[in-house]
């Protein structure tokens, strides 16, 4: 039987990379990892931030960061020192990506990390005004510089998980209880992967960002077009029931229309098929489509876009974390994009808890191992032989 998660994770645990990583590791130990190691590619965090809501872009000039809405959650205390073996931080960030500590220990209580993989959790929320909200969207963007890939992992909001200090509930409740800090802690504890940063965009900002980008051209089905038209009309946003006259194929959407697309999970009562699984598929498709559309943009165009959308984004990325600019940033848009979703098909049960419809993971060991392999690939494969049962329990 695995240990108590409250005991295993509370002592020495803080969100966003402050977990005191066990000393065992995969392969050769290098110098102790700092969160700052991965900041060499910090512009990729900004890629994630923009992708979280509508598209993708890069910061090329340092003063562009003034437009970002930084929120200090107390996760990055530059005066705090950590013991040997921890993922260290200080005010002088080491940006050598090859100087890091790889932890592929899959045993109980360990958070996996690789200094060449930057994990950014992207939140989409109803509102971003400081009030308690459930996170409508949770997508982990893994910027994998080791394999030159961008990886998108959707976490289903109805997944039944253990929320530290609150007990079991739906995953999206963690954000309502404690904002991004608790949501990240919950995902780290249940799925075993270290998360480095986060970004939040609400519905209003999403619409504005899509409009700033000039809209999006995306392939839609006839039913998806009709759903967008129906929601816009039903919510008194347009005067006609059939605003979009397009047939199935590539359709140009403005911000309002793109938001309805991203939120589309069907509506049986209104005659629309679909589920929350379909909605997460659409969200990843939206991000990939916008990333592809930005491949032909120049750096000056991207800088202009980021200056406009910066105030619409809330993030814990600090301005001091960007000390150098990467001239070849556009090459990252050529990275292959892969996608994933948790829980995976065949490994969950539809259930009810306290009157709520939930997704109960059937085999947590399998779910964690599959996520680890998706993000870290061959670094995990050899470590699986030493895998120990990792069971969240009271």
Protein Blocks (a to p, Z undefined) as FASTA:
>chain_A
ZZdfklmmmnopaeehiaccdfbdehjadddddfklmmmmmmmmmmmmmmmmmpccddfb
fklmmmpccddehlacfkbccdehiacddfbdcfbfklccddfbfbehiacddfkbccdd
ddddfbanhpacddfbdcdddddfknopaddddddfklccddehkbpcdfklmmmmnojm
lmmmmmmmmnopacfbdcdddfklmmmmmmmnnpaaddddfklmmmmmmmmmmnopafbf
blblcdcddddddfklmmmmmmmgbjfknopacdfklmmmmmmmmmmmmmmmmmmpcfkl
mmmmmmmmmmmpccfbdfklpmbdcfklmmmmmpccdddddddehiaccddeehiacddd
fblmlmmmmmmmmmnmmmmmmmmmmpccddddZZ
